[in-house]
Amino acid sequence: MLTKGDEYPLHQTPEPMALSGGNRNFYDRYFFNGYSPDGSIFFAAALGIYPQLDIMDAAFCLSIDGKQHNLRASKRMGSERLDLTVGPITISILEPLQQLRLTVAGNDSPFTADILFSARHHPIEEPRFTRRDGPRLMMDYTRMTQNGDWSGTITVDGQDLDIGHCRGTRDRSWGIRPIGAAESQPPPAGAFPQFWWLWTPLNFDRHACFFHSNDDGEGKPWNRRGVVDSFDSNMIEFEPGSIDLGYHSGSRRIRQVTLDTGSGQLSITPRSGDQARTFYMSGLGYLHPAWGHGMDHGELETSYDVISLDPVPAIDMTTIHVQALSDAVLTVDGQEHHGIGVVEQLFIGPHATSGLTGLMDPAP
């Protein structure tokens, strides 16, 4: 089966580009976020390609004035992996690894967008993520992460928002992880009972900084890495042996994270009180009961809803996965640098070193 992708010298197997190996959970995904310095605007977008399921889906979300607006779309893609339009949402690659355009055409939501992401540095490749659930391969994927500046306009209820003052992060990941409908026969031990994920992409005027950790139930990392990039080919990699972190009591939300980078210290504090800006990843389909990644909604379907940004939500699968807008202080060679970014957190099951127990029991 030949498609437009076969015109490009990107084949990885002897098969045409429409084919992606033998695992039905193969995916290829774009993610973006952006935020104003004062946190009054936070937006995020994603587009996922699932070749074995022949489905492509996308979402654009905007948090403003205490509400998170979520626009989602899904289509059957006819094996055309390079047609990056799903309903009103389109991603255009203007310059690979440098500039991408995101547009949201007229739709049933109150917003449209025409915005441009411009990279601030070369993307960072994270270590390969490989994880098994008993004998079954659950994850095997690669991700690259990149900070950048935004420009362009988001229009809300007829009002144009110039986002030229916004910074953010985009990533690309591809490989294998659970997608689409649940498997009809899970492993005898049951579904994977624990997942502890911390991801902190941060923007500073003269640096980009990233740290992530996947830990098991004992709190031991199975995938962890940090990078400080000063944009002048001086990139510092670090992997701290421990993370000094605290949770807000009665929740699974991070209150503070402090790390040793080897050449200094990184301190990250999610904003709280009236300054808190929490983005629910369910808006992009993560753990969403109806719009989970790769679900089949027919030839083309769109959906729009609004989430009230309750500062103390119930702990459930739609609120457990969040990005919290955060202030950061990076010390390099004795100099302090102040920046902004997010703490993405998905904590399901126990994590002994930080005191989490049960499936979603809150921190003491």
C-alpha positions in Angstrom: 0.0 0.0 0.0 1.7 3.2 -1.2 1.1 6.6 0.4 2.5 10.1 0.2 5.0 9.1 2.9 6.8 6.8 0.4 8.0 9.8 -1.4 10.3 10.7 1.5 13.5 8.8 2.3 12.3 7.9 5.8 11.7 4.1 5.5 12.9 2.0 8.4 11.8 -1.4 7.1 11.5 -3.0 3.6 7.7 -2.3 3.9 5.9 0.8 2.6 5.5 3.7 5.0 1.9 2.7 5.7 3.2 -0.3 7.7 4.8 0.1 11.1 5.8 -3.3 12.2 3.6 -5.9 14.0 2.6 -4.3 17.3 -0.9 -2.9 17.3 0.1 -0.4 20.0 2.6 1.5 17.8 2.1 5.2 17.9 3.8 8.5 16.7 2.9 11.6 18.6 3.3 15.4 18.8 2.8 17.4 22.0 2.9 21.2 22.7 2.3 23.5 25.6 2.6 27.3 26.0 2.1 29.8 28.9 2.3 33.5 29.6 4.7 34.6 32.3 1.8 35.6 34.6 0.0 32.3 34.0 -3.2 34.0 32.7 -2.9 32.0 29.5 -2.0 28.3 29.3 -2.6 26.2 26.2 -1.6 22.8 25.0 -2.1 20.6 21.9 -1.4 17.1 20.7 -1.7 15.0 17.6 -1.4 11.2 17.7 -0.9 8.7 14.8 -1.8 5.0 15.3 -0.9 3.2 12.0 -2.0 -0.3 13.1 -5.4 1.1 14.1 -5.6 3.4 11.1 -6.6 6.3 13.4 -5.3 9.8 13.9 -6.5 12.1 16.7 -5.7 15.6 17.9 -6.7 18.0 20.6 -6.2 21.7 21.4 -6.9 23.0 25.0 -6.9 26.6 26.4 -6.9 27.5 30.1 -8.1 31.0 30.7 -10.3 32.8 33.2 -10.6 29.8 35.5 -11.8 27.4 32.8 -10.1 24.8 30.6 -11.6 24.6 27.1 -11.0 21.2 25.4 -11.4 20.7 21.6 -10.8 17.1 20.5 -11.0 15.4 17.1 -10.5 11.9 15.6 -10.5 10.5 12.1 -9.8 7.3 10.2 -6.7 8.2 8.3 -6.6 5.8 5.4 -2.9 5.1 6.1 -1.9 8.6 5.1 0.5 9.5 8.0 1.6 12.8 6.5 -1.8 14.4 6.3 -1.6 16.1 9.7 -5.1 17.5 9.8 -7.8 16.1 12.0 -11.0 18.1 11.7 -10.2 21.7 12.6 -6.7 21.0 14.0 -3.6 21.0 11.7 0.1 20.7 12.4 2.5 22.0 9.7 6.2 21.3 9.8 7.8 24.5 8.4 11.4 23.6 9.3 12.2 20.3 10.9 13.4 20.5 14.5 13.1 24.3 14.3 9.6 25.7 13.4 6.1 24.2 13.5 2.8 25.8 12.9 -0.4 24.9 14.6 -3.8 26.1 13.4 -7.3 25.6 14.7 -10.0 26.5 12.1 -13.5 27.5 12.8 -15.4 24.9 15.0 -18.1 24.5 17.6 -15.8 25.8 20.4 -15.3 29.6 21.1 -11.7 29.7 19.9 -9.5 29.4 16.8 -5.7 29.7 16.5 -2.9 30.3 14.1 0.3 30.0 16.1 4.0 29.3 15.5 6.5 27.4 17.7 10.2 28.4 17.2 12.8 26.3 18.9 15.3 27.8 21.3 17.8 24.9 21.1 18.4 21.5 19.5 16.0 18.9 20.9 17.1 16.7 23.8 16.7 12.9 23.2 15.5 11.2 26.4 16.7 7.6 27.2 14.6 4.9 25.6 11.6 3.9 27.7 11.2 0.1 27.9 8.8 -1.4 30.5 7.1 -4.8 30.8 4.0 -5.8 32.6 5.0 -9.3 33.6 6.0 -11.1 30.3 4.1 -8.5 28.1 5.8 -5.5 26.6 3.9 -2.4 27.8 6.3 0.4 26.7 9.1 0.7 24.2 9.5 4.2 22.9 11.8 7.3 22.4 11.0 10.9 23.1 12.7 14.1 22.1 11.9 17.3 24.0 12.5 21.0 23.0 11.8 24.4 24.5 10.7 27.3 22.4 9.0 30.7 21.9 5.5 31.1 20.6 4.1 33.7 18.2 0.7 34.3 16.5 -2.8 34.6 17.7 -5.4 32.6 19.6 -8.9 34.1 19.2 -11.4 33.5 22.0 -15.0 34.7 21.7 -13.9 37.2 19.0 -11.0 38.6 21.1 -7.5 38.2 19.7 -4.8 37.0 22.1 -1.3 37.8 21.0 0.9 35.0 22.4 4.2 36.5 21.4 5.2 36.7 25.1 4.6 33.0 25.7 7.2 30.3 26.0 6.7 26.6 26.2 7.8 23.1 25.3 7.1 20.6 22.6 7.9 16.9 22.3 7.8 14.1 19.8 7.6 10.5 20.9 7.1 7.3 19.0 7.1 3.6 19.7 4.9 1.3 21.7 2.6 2.1 24.6 -1.0 1.2 25.4 -3.5 2.8 23.0 -7.0 2.3 21.7 -9.5 -0.1 23.3 -8.4 -2.2 26.3 -6.9 -5.6 25.5 -9.4 -8.4 25.7 -7.0 -10.6 27.7 -4.7 -8.8 30.0 -1.8 -10.6 31.7 -2.9 -13.0 34.5 -1.5 -10.7 37.1 -4.0 -8.0 35.9 -3.5 -4.5 34.6 -0.3 -2.6 35.4 -0.9 -1.4 39.0 1.8 1.3 39.4 3.1 4.2 37.4 5.1 7.2 38.9 6.0 9.8 36.3 7.6 13.2 36.9 8.6 15.5 34.0 9.9 19.1 34.4 10.7 21.0 31.2 11.8 24.6 32.2 12.6 27.8 30.3 15.2 30.3 31.5 16.5 33.3 29.5 19.9 31.7 29.0 19.2 28.0 29.6 16.8 25.2 29.0 16.5 22.6 31.7 14.8 19.2 31.7 14.4 16.5 34.3 12.3 13.4 34.3 11.9 10.2 36.4 10.0 7.0 36.1 10.1 5.2 39.4 8.8 1.8 40.5 6.7 1.2 43.6 9.8 1.1 45.9 10.8 4.5 44.6 13.7 3.2 42.5 14.1 4.9 39.1 13.9 2.7 36.0 14.3 5.7 33.7 15.7 9.0 34.9 17.8 11.8 33.3 18.4 15.6 33.6 19.9 18.1 31.2 20.9 21.7 31.5 21.5 23.3 28.1 23.1 26.7 27.9 22.6 27.1 24.1 26.4 27.3 23.5 27.2 23.6 23.1 27.8 23.3 26.8 25.2 20.8 27.8 25.3 19.3 31.3 23.7 15.9 31.9 22.9 14.8 35.4 21.1 11.9 37.1 20.6 12.6 40.8 20.6 9.7 43.1 17.6 11.1 45.0 14.9 13.7 44.6 14.0 16.0 47.5 10.3 16.5 47.0 7.2 17.3 48.9 3.4 16.8 48.3 0.5 19.0 49.3 -1.1 17.3 52.2 -4.2 15.3 51.3 -3.4 15.2 47.6 -1.0 13.7 45.1 0.2 17.1 43.9 3.8 18.2 44.1 4.6 21.1 46.4 8.3 21.4 45.9 11.1 19.6 44.0 14.9 20.1 44.6 17.7 18.4 42.6 21.4 18.4 42.6 22.6 18.9 39.0 26.2 18.1 39.7 27.3 21.7 38.9 24.6 23.4 41.1 21.1 23.1 42.2 17.6 23.1 40.7 14.6 24.1 42.7 11.1 23.9 41.3 7.9 25.3 43.0 4.5 24.8 41.4 2.5 28.0 41.8 -0.2 27.9 44.5 -3.2 29.8 45.8 -4.5 32.5 43.5 -1.4 32.0 41.3 -2.0 28.3 40.8 -2.3 27.2 37.1 -3.0 23.5 36.7 -3.7 21.9 33.4 -5.6 18.6 33.2 -4.0 16.3 30.7 -7.3 14.5 30.2 -8.1 17.5 27.9 -5.6 16.0 25.5 -7.0 12.5 25.9 -4.7 11.1 28.6 -6.7 8.7 30.7 -9.9 10.1 29.3 -12.8 7.5 29.4 -14.2 8.4 26.0 -11.4 10.2 24.1 -8.4 8.1 25.1 -5.6 8.0 22.5 -6.4 5.8 19.5 -10.1 5.2 20.3 -12.3 4.8 17.2 -14.9 7.6 16.7 -15.7 6.8 13.1 -14.7 8.6 9.9 -14.5 12.0 11.6 -15.7 13.2 14.9 -15.1 16.3 17.0 -16.0 17.1 20.6 -15.8 20.2 22.9 -16.2 20.5 26.6 -15.1 22.8 29.5 -13.5 21.9 32.8 -13.8 24.2 35.8 -10.3 24.6 37.3 -11.3 23.5 40.8 -8.2 24.0 43.0 -9.1 20.9 45.1 -10.6 18.3 42.7 -11.5 14.8 43.6 -8.6 12.3 42.9 -9.7 10.2 40.0 -8.3 9.2 36.6 -9.3 12.4 34.9 -7.6 14.7 37.5 -4.6 12.6 38.5 -2.5 13.5 35.4 -1.6 17.2 35.4 0.9 19.8 34.4 1.4 22.5 37.1 2.8 25.9 36.0 5.9 26.4 38.1 8.7 28.8 39.0 12.2 27.5 39.0 15.6 28.6 40.3 18.7 27.1 38.6 22.2 27.6 40.1 25.1 27.3 37.6 28.6 28.1 38.7 27.4 30.0 41.7 25.0 32.2 39.6 21.2 32.0 40.1 18.9 32.0 37.1 15.1 32.3 37.4 12.7 30.6 35.0 9.3 29.1 34.4 8.0 25.8 33.2 5.8 22.9 34.3 5.8 20.0 36.6 4.0 17.2 34.9 2.9 14.5 37.4 1.2 11.2 37.1 1.3 9.2 40.3 -0.7 5.9 40.3 -0.1 3.3 42.9 2.6 3.2 45.7 5.9 5.1 45.8 7.6 4.1 49.0 10.3 6.7 49.2 7.8 9.6 49.1 5.2 7.9 51.3 2.5 7.2 48.7 0.4 4.1 49.3 -2.5 2.4 47.7 -3.8 3.1 44.2 -4.5 6.8 44.6 -4.4 7.3 48.4 -3.3 11.0 49.0 -0.1 12.0 50.7 -0.3 12.5 54.4 
